């Protein structure tokens, strides 16, 4: 599974970070970004930077996507 965030849709609520902090983080700009092996993918972010999701975190990433008020988290199957 891979995941990315559309920062244009992000509302900055931080629910994704609360649900799955190993994969999601909020930066100083108030927007959420994905992390891949601890590295924040924010240059440029969006669909250009997808993070691989460890199998043990797939359920949490799916939950974060479902709970996101901005509907900005996108999941792609490997």
mmCIF file of the N, C-alpha and C atoms, coordinates in Angstrom:
data_MODEL
# 
_entry.id   MODEL 
# 
loop_
_atom_site.group_PDB 
_atom_site.id 
_atom_site.type_symbol 
_atom_site.label_atom_id 
_atom_site.label_alt_id 
_atom_site.label_comp_id 
_atom_site.label_asym_id 
_atom_site.label_entity_id 
_atom_site.label_seq_id 
_atom_site.pdbx_PDB_ins_code 
_atom_site.Cartn_x 
_atom_site.Cartn_y 
_atom_site.Cartn_z 
_atom_site.occupancy 
_atom_site.B_iso_or_equiv 
_atom_site.pdbx_formal_charge 
_atom_site.auth_seq_id 
_atom_site.auth_comp_id 
_atom_site.auth_asym_id 
_atom_site.auth_atom_id 
_atom_site.pdbx_PDB_model_num 
ATOM 1   N N  . UNK A 1 1  ? 0.844   -1.177 0.000  1.00 0.00 ? 1  UNK A N  1 
ATOM 2   C CA . UNK A 1 1  ? 0.000   0.000  0.000  1.00 0.00 ? 1  UNK A CA 1 
ATOM 3   C C  . UNK A 1 1  ? 0.889   1.239  0.000  1.00 0.00 ? 1  UNK A C  1 
ATOM 4   N N  . UNK A 1 2  ? 0.440   2.243  -0.735 1.00 0.00 ? 2  UNK A N  1 
ATOM 5   C CA . UNK A 1 2  ? 1.108   3.548  -0.729 1.00 0.00 ? 2  UNK A CA 1 
ATOM 6   C C  . UNK A 1 2  ? 0.069   4.605  -0.390 1.00 0.00 ? 2  UNK A C  1 
ATOM 7   N N  . UNK A 1 3  ? 0.525   5.718  0.178  1.00 0.00 ? 3  UNK A N  1 
ATOM 8   C CA . UNK A 1 3  ? -0.396  6.770  0.586  1.00 0.00 ? 3  UNK A CA 1 
ATOM 9   C C  . UNK A 1 3  ? 0.210   8.134  0.272  1.00 0.00 ? 3  UNK A C  1 
ATOM 10  N N  . UNK A 1 4  ? -0.654  9.071  -0.055 1.00 0.00 ? 4  UNK A N  1 
ATOM 11  C CA . UNK A 1 4  ? -0.223  10.452 -0.257 1.00 0.00 ? 4  UNK A CA 1 
ATOM 12  C C  . UNK A 1 4  ? -1.348  11.382 0.180  1.00 0.00 ? 4  UNK A C  1 
ATOM 13  N N  . UNK A 1 5  ? -1.000  12.645 0.388  1.00 0.00 ? 5  UNK A N  1 
ATOM 14  C CA . UNK A 1 5  ? -1.964  13.650 0.836  1.00 0.00 ? 5  UNK A CA 1 
ATOM 15  C C  . UNK A 1 5  ? -2.007  14.791 -0.169 1.00 0.00 ? 5  UNK A C  1 
ATOM 16  N N  . UNK A 1 6  ? -3.219  15.226 -0.507 1.00 0.00 ? 6  UNK A N  1 
ATOM 17  C CA . UNK A 1 6  ? -3.403  16.412 -1.341 1.00 0.00 ? 6  UNK A CA 1 
ATOM 18  C C  . UNK A 1 6  ? -3.476  17.618 -0.402 1.00 0.00 ? 6  UNK A C  1 
ATOM 19  N N  . UNK A 1 7  ? -2.378  18.352 -0.304 1.00 0.00 ? 7  UNK A N  1 
ATOM 20  C CA . UNK A 1 7  ? -2.318  19.483 0.624  1.00 0.00 ? 7  UNK A CA 1 
ATOM 21  C C  . UNK A 1 7  ? -3.314  20.583 0.271  1.00 0.00 ? 7  UNK A C  1 
ATOM 22  N N  . UNK A 1 8  ? -3.787  20.652 -0.971 1.00 0.00 ? 8  UNK A N  1 
ATOM 23  C CA . UNK A 1 8  ? -4.795  21.647 -1.344 1.00 0.00 ? 8  UNK A CA 1 
ATOM 24  C C  . UNK A 1 8  ? -6.134  21.365 -0.665 1.00 0.00 ? 8  UNK A C  1 
ATOM 25  N N  . UNK A 1 9  ? -6.367  20.116 -0.284 1.00 0.00 ? 9  UNK A N  1 
ATOM 26  C CA . UNK A 1 9  ? -7.615  19.738 0.385  1.00 0.00 ? 9  UNK A CA 1 
ATOM 27  C C  . UNK A 1 9  ? -7.478  19.653 1.905  1.00 0.00 ? 9  UNK A C  1 
ATOM 28  N N  . UNK A 1 10 ? -6.249  19.609 2.394  1.00 0.00 ? 10 UNK A N  1 
ATOM 29  C CA . UNK A 1 10 ? -5.996  19.407 3.820  1.00 0.00 ? 10 UNK A CA 1 
ATOM 30  C C  . UNK A 1 10 ? -6.538  20.566 4.651  1.00 0.00 ? 10 UNK A C  1 
ATOM 31  N N  . UNK A 1 11 ? -7.272  20.210 5.714  1.00 0.00 ? 11 UNK A N  1 
ATOM 32  C CA . UNK A 1 11 ? -7.833  21.218 6.623  1.00 0.00 ? 11 UNK A CA 1 
ATOM 33  C C  . UNK A 1 11 ? -6.966  21.423 7.858  1.00 0.00 ? 11 UNK A C  1 
ATOM 34  N N  . UNK A 1 12 ? -5.918  20.614 8.010  1.00 0.00 ? 12 UNK A N  1 
ATOM 35  C CA . UNK A 1 12 ? -4.995  20.774 9.127  1.00 0.00 ? 12 UNK A CA 1 
ATOM 36  C C  . UNK A 1 12 ? -5.540  20.359 10.474 1.00 0.00 ? 12 UNK A C  1 
ATOM 37  N N  . UNK A 1 13 ? -6.563  19.503 10.489 1.00 0.00 ? 13 UNK A N  1 
ATOM 38  C CA . UNK A 1 13 ? -7.148  19.060 11.753 1.00 0.00 ? 13 UNK A CA 1 
ATOM 39  C C  . UNK A 1 13 ? -6.224  18.137 12.548 1.00 0.00 ? 13 UNK A C  1 
ATOM 40  N N  . UNK A 1 14 ? -5.361  17.429 11.877 1.00 0.00 ? 14 UNK A N  1 
ATOM 41  C CA . UNK A 1 14 ? -4.395  16.581 12.565 1.00 0.00 ? 14 UNK A CA 1 
ATOM 42  C C  . UNK A 1 14 ? -4.898  15.222 12.990 1.00 0.00 ? 14 UNK A C  1 
ATOM 43  N N  . UNK A 1 15 ? -6.104  14.847 12.567 1.00 0.00 ? 15 UNK A N  1 
ATOM 44  C CA . UNK A 1 15 ? -6.609  13.524 12.946 1.00 0.00 ? 15 UNK A CA 1 
ATOM 45  C C  . UNK A 1 15 ? -5.723  12.413 12.410 1.00 0.00 ? 15 UNK A C  1 
ATOM 46  N N  . UNK A 1 16 ? -5.184  12.590 11.214 1.00 0.00 ? 16 UNK A N  1 
ATOM 47  C CA . UNK A 1 16 ? -4.330  11.553 10.640 1.00 0.00 ? 16 UNK A CA 1 
ATOM 48  C C  . UNK A 1 16 ? -3.094  11.326 11.505 1.00 0.00 ? 16 UNK A C  1 
ATOM 49  N N  . UNK A 1 17 ? -2.515  12.409 11.990 1.00 0.00 ? 17 UNK A N  1 
ATOM 50  C CA . UNK A 1 17 ? -1.329  12.304 12.840 1.00 0.00 ? 17 UNK A CA 1 
ATOM 51  C C  . UNK A 1 17 ? -1.671  11.631 14.174 1.00 0.00 ? 17 UNK A C  1 
ATOM 52  N N  . UNK A 1 18 ? -2.856  11.928 14.703 1.00 0.00 ? 18 UNK A N  1 
ATOM 53  C CA . UNK A 1 18 ? -3.286  11.285 15.944 1.00 0.00 ? 18 UNK A CA 1 
ATOM 54  C C  . UNK A 1 18 ? -3.499  9.788  15.756 1.00 0.00 ? 18 UNK A C  1 
ATOM 55  N N  . UNK A 1 19 ? -4.067  9.406  14.611 1.00 0.00 ? 19 UNK A N  1 
ATOM 56  C CA . UNK A 1 19 ? -4.390  8.008  14.352 1.00 0.00 ? 19 UNK A CA 1 
ATOM 57  C C  . UNK A 1 19 ? -3.146  7.201  13.993 1.00 0.00 ? 19 UNK A C  1 
ATOM 58  N N  . UNK A 1 20 ? -2.250  7.788  13.195 1.00 0.00 ? 20 UNK A N  1 
ATOM 59  C CA . UNK A 1 20 ? -1.088  7.029  12.718 1.00 0.00 ? 20 UNK A CA 1 
ATOM 60  C C  . UNK A 1 20 ? 0.153   7.925  12.605 1.00 0.00 ? 20 UNK A C  1 
ATOM 61  N N  . UNK A 1 21 ? 0.747   8.302  13.741 1.00 0.00 ? 21 UNK A N  1 
ATOM 62  C CA . UNK A 1 21 ? 1.909   9.204  13.705 1.00 0.00 ? 21 UNK A CA 1 
ATOM 63  C C  . UNK A 1 21 ? 3.146   8.667  12.982 1.00 0.00 ? 21 UNK A C  1 
ATOM 64  N N  . UNK A 1 22 ? 3.319   7.349  12.839 1.00 0.00 ? 22 UNK A N  1 
ATOM 65  C CA . UNK A 1 22 ? 4.488   6.914  12.070 1.00 0.00 ? 22 UNK A CA 1 
ATOM 66  C C  . UNK A 1 22 ? 4.408   7.270  10.575 1.00 0.00 ? 22 UNK A C  1 
ATOM 67  N N  . UNK A 1 23 ? 3.179   7.534  10.074 1.00 0.00 ? 23 UNK A N  1 
ATOM 68  C CA . UNK A 1 23 ? 2.997   7.788  8.643  1.00 0.00 ? 23 UNK A CA 1 
ATOM 69  C C  . UNK A 1 23 ? 2.624   9.236  8.351  1.00 0.00 ? 23 UNK A C  1 
ATOM 70  N N  . UNK A 1 24 ? 1.954   9.916  9.276  1.00 0.00 ? 24 UNK A N  1 
ATOM 71  C CA . UNK A 1 24 ? 1.468   11.275 9.019  1.00 0.00 ? 24 UNK A CA 1 
ATOM 72  C C  . UNK A 1 24 ? 2.067   12.277 9.997  1.00 0.00 ? 24 UNK A C  1 
ATOM 73  N N  . UNK A 1 25 ? 2.273   13.504 9.512  1.00 0.00 ? 25 UNK A N  1 
ATOM 74  C CA . UNK A 1 25 ? 2.750   14.579 10.373 1.00 0.00 ? 25 UNK A CA 1 
ATOM 75  C C  . UNK A 1 25 ? 2.208   15.914 9.879  1.00 0.00 ? 25 UNK A C  1 
ATOM 76  N N  . UNK A 1 26 ? 2.039   16.855 10.796 1.00 0.00 ? 26 UNK A N  1 
ATOM 77  C CA . UNK A 1 26 ? 1.686   18.224 10.436 1.00 0.00 ? 26 UNK A CA 1 
ATOM 78  C C  . UNK A 1 26 ? 2.948   19.076 10.542 1.00 0.00 ? 26 UNK A C  1 
ATOM 79  N N  . UNK A 1 27 ? 3.147   19.924 9.563  1.00 0.00 ? 27 UNK A N  1 
ATOM 80  C CA . UNK A 1 27 ? 4.320   20.799 9.557  1.00 0.00 ? 27 UNK A CA 1 
ATOM 81  C C  . UNK A 1 27 ? 3.923   22.218 9.948  1.00 0.00 ? 27 UNK A C  1 
ATOM 82  N N  . UNK A 1 28 ? 4.909   23.102 9.992  1.00 0.00 ? 28 UNK A N  1 
ATOM 83  C CA . UNK A 1 28 ? 4.681   24.487 10.407 1.00 0.00 ? 28 UNK A CA 1 
ATOM 84  C C  . UNK A 1 28 ? 3.679   25.219 9.520  1.00 0.00 ? 28 UNK A C  1 
ATOM 85  N N  . UNK A 1 29 ? 3.484   24.752 8.281  1.00 0.00 ? 29 UNK A N  1 
ATOM 86  C CA . UNK A 1 29 ? 2.507   25.395 7.396  1.00 0.00 ? 29 UNK A CA 1 
ATOM 87  C C  . UNK A 1 29 ? 1.071   25.006 7.741  1.00 0.00 ? 29 UNK A C  1 
ATOM 88  N N  . UNK A 1 30 ? 0.899   24.127 8.762  1.00 0.00 ? 30 UNK A N  1 
ATOM 89  C CA . UNK A 1 30 ? -0.426  23.726 9.207  1.00 0.00 ? 30 UNK A CA 1 
ATOM 90  C C  . UNK A 1 30 ? -1.047  22.619 8.389  1.00 0.00 ? 30 UNK A C  1 
ATOM 91  N N  . UNK A 1 31 ? -0.277  22.032 7.474  1.00 0.00 ? 31 UNK A N  1 
ATOM 92  C CA . UNK A 1 31 ? -0.803  20.989 6.601  1.00 0.00 ? 31 UNK A CA 1 
ATOM 93  C C  . UNK A 1 31 ? -0.169  19.644 6.921  1.00 0.00 ? 31 UNK A C  1 
ATOM 94  N N  . UNK A 1 32 ? -0.888  18.595 6.592  1.00 0.00 ? 32 UNK A N  1 
ATOM 95  C CA . UNK A 1 32 ? -0.403  17.237 6.827  1.00 0.00 ? 32 UNK A CA 1 
ATOM 96  C C  . UNK A 1 32 ? 0.416   16.750 5.642  1.00 0.00 ? 32 UNK A C  1 
ATOM 97  N N  . UNK A 1 33 ? 1.420   15.935 5.972  1.00 0.00 ? 33 UNK A N  1 
ATOM 98  C CA . UNK A 1 33 ? 2.274   15.304 4.974  1.00 0.00 ? 33 UNK A CA 1 
ATOM 99  C C  . UNK A 1 33 ? 2.504   13.867 5.396  1.00 0.00 ? 33 UNK A C  1 
ATOM 100 N N  . UNK A 1 34 ? 2.888   13.031 4.427  1.00 0.00 ? 34 UNK A N  1 
ATOM 101 C CA . UNK A 1 34 ? 3.204   11.650 4.733  1.00 0.00 ? 34 UNK A CA 1 
ATOM 102 C C  . UNK A 1 34 ? 4.695   11.524 5.042  1.00 0.00 ? 34 UNK A C  1 
ATOM 103 N N  . UNK A 1 35 ? 5.004   10.460 5.783  1.00 0.00 ? 35 UNK A N  1 
ATOM 104 C CA . UNK A 1 35 ? 6.394   10.135 6.093  1.00 0.00 ? 35 UNK A CA 1 
ATOM 105 C C  . UNK A 1 35 ? 6.686   8.746  5.544  1.00 0.00 ? 35 UNK A C  1 
ATOM 106 N N  . UNK A 1 36 ? 7.879   8.582  5.024  1.00 0.00 ? 36 UNK A N  1 
ATOM 107 C CA . UNK A 1 36 ? 8.328   7.287  4.526  1.00 0.00 ? 36 UNK A CA 1 
ATOM 108 C C  . UNK A 1 36 ? 9.613   6.947  5.257  1.00 0.00 ? 36 UNK A C  1 
ATOM 109 N N  . UNK A 1 37 ? 9.550   5.917  6.101  1.00 0.00 ? 37 UNK A N  1 
ATOM 110 C CA . UNK A 1 37 ? 10.695  5.550  6.946  1.00 0.00 ? 37 UNK A CA 1 
ATOM 111 C C  . UNK A 1 37 ? 11.197  6.731  7.767  1.00 0.00 ? 37 UNK A C  1 
ATOM 112 N N  . UNK A 1 38 ? 10.285  7.534  8.291  1.00 0.00 ? 38 UNK A N  1 
ATOM 113 C CA . UNK A 1 38 ? 10.644  8.668  9.141  1.00 0.00 ? 38 UNK A CA 1 
ATOM 114 C C  . UNK A 1 38 ? 10.970  9.937  8.394  1.00 0.00 ? 38 UNK A C  1 
ATOM 115 N N  . UNK A 1 39 ? 11.135  9.880  7.065  1.00 0.00 ? 39 UNK A N  1 
ATOM 116 C CA . UNK A 1 39 ? 11.454  11.074 6.273  1.00 0.00 ? 39 UNK A CA 1 
ATOM 117 C C  . UNK A 1 39 ? 10.160  11.736 5.800  1.00 0.00 ? 39 UNK A C  1 
ATOM 118 N N  . UNK A 1 40 ? 9.988   13.026 6.113  1.00 0.00 ? 40 UNK A N  1 
ATOM 119 C CA . UNK A 1 40 ? 8.806   13.762 5.698  1.00 0.00 ? 40 UNK A CA 1 
ATOM 120 C C  . UNK A 1 40 ? 8.919   14.077 4.209  1.00 0.00 ? 40 UNK A C  1 
ATOM 121 N N  . UNK A 1 41 ? 7.865   13.719 3.474  1.00 0.00 ? 41 UNK A N  1 
ATOM 122 C CA . UNK A 1 41 ? 7.848   13.941 2.029  1.00 0.00 ? 41 UNK A CA 1 
ATOM 123 C C  . UNK A 1 41 ? 7.068   15.221 1.734  1.00 0.00 ? 41 UNK A C  1 
ATOM 124 N N  . UNK A 1 42 ? 7.772   16.346 1.800  1.00 0.00 ? 42 UNK A N  1 
ATOM 125 C CA . UNK A 1 42 ? 7.096   17.632 1.624  1.00 0.00 ? 42 UNK A CA 1 
ATOM 126 C C  . UNK A 1 42 ? 7.705   18.478 0.519  1.00 0.00 ? 42 UNK A C  1 
ATOM 127 N N  . UNK A 1 43 ? 8.509   17.870 -0.339 1.00 0.00 ? 43 UNK A N  1 
ATOM 128 C CA . UNK A 1 43 ? 9.123   18.650 -1.414 1.00 0.00 ? 43 UNK A CA 1 
ATOM 129 C C  . UNK A 1 43 ? 8.973   17.910 -2.724 1.00 0.00 ? 43 UNK A C  1 
ATOM 130 N N  . UNK A 1 44 ? 7.885   18.033 -3.449 1.00 0.00 ? 44 UNK A N  1 
ATOM 131 C CA . UNK A 1 44 ? 6.821   19.014 -3.305 1.00 0.00 ? 44 UNK A CA 1 
ATOM 132 C C  . UNK A 1 44 ? 5.605   18.548 -2.518 1.00 0.00 ? 44 UNK A C  1 
ATOM 133 N N  . UNK A 1 45 ? 5.563   17.300 -2.066 1.00 0.00 ? 45 UNK A N  1 
ATOM 134 C CA . UNK A 1 45 ? 4.359   16.791 -1.411 1.00 0.00 ? 45 UNK A CA 1 
ATOM 135 C C  . UNK A 1 45 ? 3.364   16.323 -2.465 1.00 0.00 ? 45 UNK A C  1 
ATOM 136 N N  . UNK A 1 46 ? 2.107   16.170 -2.055 1.00 0.00 ? 46 UNK A N  1 
ATOM 137 C CA . UNK A 1 46 ? 1.070   15.748 -2.994 1.00 0.00 ? 46 UNK A CA 1 
ATOM 138 C C  . UNK A 1 46 ? 1.339   14.387 -3.595 1.00 0.00 ? 46 UNK A C  1 
ATOM 139 N N  . UNK A 1 47 ? 0.733   14.138 -4.748 1.00 0.00 ? 47 UNK A N  1 
ATOM 140 C CA . UNK A 1 47 ? 0.836   12.828 -5.390 1.00 0.00 ? 47 UNK A CA 1 
ATOM 141 C C  . UNK A 1 47 ? 2.238   12.546 -5.909 1.00 0.00 ? 47 UNK A C  1 
ATOM 142 N N  . UNK A 1 48 ? 3.075   13.578 -6.009 1.00 0.00 ? 48 UNK A N  1 
ATOM 143 C CA . UNK A 1 48 ? 4.452   13.380 -6.458 1.00 0.00 ? 48 UNK A CA 1 
ATOM 144 C C  . UNK A 1 48 ? 5.266   12.628 -5.427 1.00 0.00 ? 48 UNK A C  1 
ATOM 145 N N  . UNK A 1 49 ? 4.776   12.581 -4.190 1.00 0.00 ? 49 UNK A N  1 
ATOM 146 C CA . UNK A 1 49 ? 5.521   11.914 -3.133 1.00 0.00 ? 49 UNK A CA 1 
ATOM 147 C C  . UNK A 1 49 ? 4.606   10.985 -2.347 1.00 0.00 ? 49 UNK A C  1 
ATOM 148 N N  . UNK A 1 50 ? 4.650   9.722  -2.740 1.00 0.00 ? 50 UNK A N  1 
ATOM 149 C CA . UNK A 1 50 ? 3.871   8.690  -2.065 1.00 0.00 ? 50 UNK A CA 1 
ATOM 150 C C  . UNK A 1 50 ? 4.765   7.953  -1.079 1.00 0.00 ? 50 UNK A C  1 
ATOM 151 N N  . UNK A 1 51 ? 4.192   7.634  0.062  1.00 0.00 ? 51 UNK A N  1 
ATOM 152 C CA . UNK A 1 51 ? 4.925   6.878  1.082  1.00 0.00 ? 51 UNK A CA 1 
ATOM 153 C C  . UNK A 1 51 ? 4.474   5.425  1.054  1.00 0.00 ? 51 UNK A C  1 
ATOM 154 N N  . UNK A 1 52 ? 5.417   4.540  1.200  1.00 0.00 ? 52 UNK A N  1 
ATOM 155 C CA . UNK A 1 52 ? 5.093   3.122  1.368  1.00 0.00 ? 52 UNK A CA 1 
ATOM 156 C C  . UNK A 1 52 ? 4.605   2.912  2.800  1.00 0.00 ? 52 UNK A C  1 
ATOM 157 N N  . UNK A 1 53 ? 3.558   2.128  2.935  1.00 0.00 ? 53 UNK A N  1 
ATOM 158 C CA . UNK A 1 53 ? 2.966   1.878  4.250  1.00 0.00 ? 53 UNK A CA 1 
ATOM 159 C C  . UNK A 1 53 ? 3.344   0.471  4.700  1.00 0.00 ? 53 UNK A C  1 
ATOM 160 N N  . UNK A 1 54 ? 3.998   0.349  5.859  1.00 0.00 ? 54 UNK A N  1 
ATOM 161 C CA . UNK A 1 54 ? 4.276   -0.989 6.393  1.00 0.00 ? 54 UNK A CA 1 
ATOM 162 C C  . UNK A 1 54 ? 2.965   -1.751 6.628  1.00 0.00 ? 54 UNK A C  1 
ATOM 163 N N  . UNK A 1 55 ? 2.986   -3.042 6.377  1.00 0.00 ? 55 UNK A N  1 
ATOM 164 C CA . UNK A 1 55 ? 1.780   -3.874 6.493  1.00 0.00 ? 55 UNK A CA 1 
ATOM 165 C C  . UNK A 1 55 ? 1.089   -3.685 7.836  1.00 0.00 ? 55 UNK A C  1 
ATOM 166 N N  . UNK A 1 56 ? 1.862   -3.582 8.906  1.00 0.00 ? 56 UNK A N  1 
ATOM 167 C CA . UNK A 1 56 ? 1.260   -3.475 10.241 1.00 0.00 ? 56 UNK A CA 1 
ATOM 168 C C  . UNK A 1 56 ? 0.554   -2.137 10.469 1.00 0.00 ? 56 UNK A C  1 
ATOM 169 N N  . UNK A 1 57 ? 0.762   -1.156 9.591  1.00 0.00 ? 57 UNK A N  1 
ATOM 170 C CA . UNK A 1 57 ? 0.118   0.155  9.731  1.00 0.00 ? 57 UNK A CA 1 
ATOM 171 C C  . UNK A 1 57 ? -1.002  0.383  8.712  1.00 0.00 ? 57 UNK A C  1 
ATOM 172 N N  . UNK A 1 58 ? -1.265  -0.590 7.852  1.00 0.00 ? 58 UNK A N  1 
ATOM 173 C CA . UNK A 1 58 ? -2.272  -0.405 6.807  1.00 0.00 ? 58 UNK A CA 1 
ATOM 174 C C  . UNK A 1 58 ? -3.659  -0.102 7.367  1.00 0.00 ? 58 UNK A C  1 
ATOM 175 N N  . UNK A 1 59 ? -4.063  -0.788 8.438  1.00 0.00 ? 59 UNK A N  1 
ATOM 176 C CA . UNK A 1 59 ? -5.388  -0.537 9.019  1.00 0.00 ? 59 UNK A CA 1 
ATOM 177 C C  . UNK A 1 59 ? -5.476  0.879  9.579  1.00 0.00 ? 59 UNK A C  1 
ATOM 178 N N  . UNK A 1 60 ? -4.412  1.349  10.236 1.00 0.00 ? 60 UNK A N  1 
ATOM 179 C CA . UNK A 1 60 ? -4.414  2.700  10.802 1.00 0.00 ? 60 UNK A CA 1 
ATOM 180 C C  . UNK A 1 60 ? -4.443  3.749  9.693  1.00 0.00 ? 60 UNK A C  1 
ATOM 181 N N  . UNK A 1 61 ? -3.721  3.527  8.606  1.00 0.00 ? 61 UNK A N  1 
ATOM 182 C CA . UNK A 1 61 ? -3.727  4.473  7.485  1.00 0.00 ? 61 UNK A CA 1 
ATOM 183 C C  . UNK A 1 61 ? -5.111  4.511  6.835  1.00 0.00 ? 61 UNK A C  1 
ATOM 184 N N  . UNK A 1 62 ? -5.732  3.353  6.696  1.00 0.00 ? 62 UNK A N  1 
ATOM 185 C CA . UNK A 1 62 ? -7.092  3.298  6.142  1.00 0.00 ? 62 UNK A CA 1 
ATOM 186 C C  . UNK A 1 62 ? -8.059  4.057  7.041  1.00 0.00 ? 62 UNK A C  1 
ATOM 187 N N  . UNK A 1 63 ? -7.941  3.860  8.348  1.00 0.00 ? 63 UNK A N  1 
ATOM 188 C CA . UNK A 1 63 ? -8.803  4.583  9.299  1.00 0.00 ? 63 UNK A CA 1 
ATOM 189 C C  . UNK A 1 63 ? -8.584  6.093  9.190  1.00 0.00 ? 63 UNK A C  1 
ATOM 190 N N  . UNK A 1 64 ? -7.329  6.513  9.099  1.00 0.00 ? 64 UNK A N  1 
ATOM 191 C CA . UNK A 1 64 ? -7.029  7.943  8.972  1.00 0.00 ? 64 UNK A CA 1 
ATOM 192 C C  . UNK A 1 64 ? -7.664  8.512  7.709  1.00 0.00 ? 64 UNK A C  1 
ATOM 193 N N  . UNK A 1 65 ? -7.602  7.761  6.622  1.00 0.00 ? 65 UNK A N  1 
ATOM 194 C CA . UNK A 1 65 ? -8.209  8.211  5.371  1.00 0.00 ? 65 UNK A CA 1 
ATOM 195 C C  . UNK A 1 65 ? -9.719  8.355  5.505  1.00 0.00 ? 65 UNK A C  1 
ATOM 196 N N  . UNK A 1 66 ? -10.335 7.396  6.160  1.00 0.00 ? 66 UNK A N  1 
ATOM 197 C CA . UNK A 1 66 ? -11.791 7.424  6.338  1.00 0.00 ? 66 UNK A CA 1 
ATOM 198 C C  . UNK A 1 66 ? -12.235 8.547  7.272  1.00 0.00 ? 66 UNK A C  1 
ATOM 199 N N  . UNK A 1 67 ? -11.436 8.873  8.282  1.00 0.00 ? 67 UNK A N  1 
ATOM 200 C CA . UNK A 1 67 ? -11.799 9.880  9.277  1.00 0.00 ? 67 UNK A CA 1 
ATOM 201 C C  . UNK A 1 67 ? -11.429 11.310 8.861  1.00 0.00 ? 67 UNK A C  1 
ATOM 202 N N  . UNK A 1 68 ? -10.622 11.459 7.846  1.00 0.00 ? 68 UNK A N  1 
ATOM 203 C CA . UNK A 1 68 ? -10.114 12.777 7.441  1.00 0.00 ? 68 UNK A CA 1 
ATOM 204 C C  . UNK A 1 68 ? -11.247 13.716 7.023  1.00 0.00 ? 68 UNK A C  1 
ATOM 205 N N  . UNK A 1 69 ? -11.409 14.852 7.707  1.00 0.00 ? 69 UNK A N  1 
ATOM 206 C CA . UNK A 1 69 ? -12.490 15.784 7.351  1.00 0.00 ? 69 UNK A CA 1 
ATOM 207 C C  . UNK A 1 69 ? -12.274 16.448 5.985  1.00 0.00 ? 69 UNK A C  1 
ATOM 208 N N  . UNK A 1 70 ? -11.037 16.568 5.559  1.00 0.00 ? 70 UNK A N  1 
ATOM 209 C CA . UNK A 1 70 ? -10.758 17.182 4.263  1.00 0.00 ? 70 UNK A CA 1 
ATOM 210 C C  . UNK A 1 70 ? -10.764 16.202 3.109  1.00 0.00 ? 70 UNK A C  1 
ATOM 211 N N  . UNK A 1 71 ? -10.922 14.902 3.432  1.00 0.00 ? 71 UNK A N  1 
ATOM 212 C CA . UNK A 1 71 ? -10.904 13.848 2.421  1.00 0.00 ? 71 UNK A CA 1 
ATOM 213 C C  . UNK A 1 71 ? -9.698  13.992 1.495  1.00 0.00 ? 71 UNK A C  1 
ATOM 214 N N  . UNK A 1 72 ? -8.537  14.235 2.104  1.00 0.00 ? 72 UNK A N  1 
ATOM 215 C CA . UNK A 1 72 ? -7.332  14.538 1.323  1.00 0.00 ? 72 UNK A CA 1 
ATOM 216 C C  . UNK A 1 72 ? -6.305  13.421 1.318  1.00 0.00 ? 72 UNK A C  1 
ATOM 217 N N  . UNK A 1 73 ? -6.606  12.289 1.988  1.00 0.00 ? 73 UNK A N  1 
ATOM 218 C CA . UNK A 1 73 ? -5.669  11.176 2.059  1.00 0.00 ? 73 UNK A CA 1 
ATOM 219 C C  . UNK A 1 73 ? -6.055  10.145 1.013  1.00 0.00 ? 73 UNK A C  1 
ATOM 220 N N  . UNK A 1 74 ? -5.098  9.832  0.157  1.00 0.00 ? 74 UNK A N  1 
ATOM 221 C CA . UNK A 1 74 ? -5.354  8.912  -0.954 1.00 0.00 ? 74 UNK A CA 1 
ATOM 222 C C  . UNK A 1 74 ? -4.467  7.678  -0.819 1.00 0.00 ? 74 UNK A C  1 
ATOM 223 N N  . UNK A 1 75 ? -5.094  6.517  -0.949 1.00 0.00 ? 75 UNK A N  1 
ATOM 224 C CA . UNK A 1 75 ? -4.412  5.250  -0.813 1.00 0.00 ? 75 UNK A CA 1 
ATOM 225 C C  . UNK A 1 75 ? -4.371  4.558  -2.164 1.00 0.00 ? 75 UNK A C  1 
ATOM 226 N N  . UNK A 1 76 ? -3.218  3.985  -2.477 1.00 0.00 ? 76 UNK A N  1 
ATOM 227 C CA . UNK A 1 76 ? -3.074  3.204  -3.703 1.00 0.00 ? 76 UNK A CA 1 
ATOM 228 C C  . UNK A 1 76 ? -2.525  1.837  -3.350 1.00 0.00 ? 76 UNK A C  1 
ATOM 229 N N  . UNK A 1 77 ? -3.128  0.804  -3.935 1.00 0.00 ? 77 UNK A N  1 
ATOM 230 C CA . UNK A 1 77 ? -2.664  -0.566 -3.690 1.00 0.00 ? 77 UNK A CA 1 
ATOM 231 C C  . UNK A 1 77 ? -1.358  -0.801 -4.441 1.00 0.00 ? 77 UNK A C  1 
ATOM 232 N N  . UNK A 1 78 ? -0.519  -1.608 -3.853 1.00 0.00 ? 78 UNK A N  1 
ATOM 233 C CA . UNK A 1 78 ? 0.751   -1.967 -4.527 1.00 0.00 ? 78 UNK A CA 1 
ATOM 234 C C  . UNK A 1 78 ? 0.480   -2.895 -5.696 1.00 0.00 ? 78 UNK A C  1 
# 
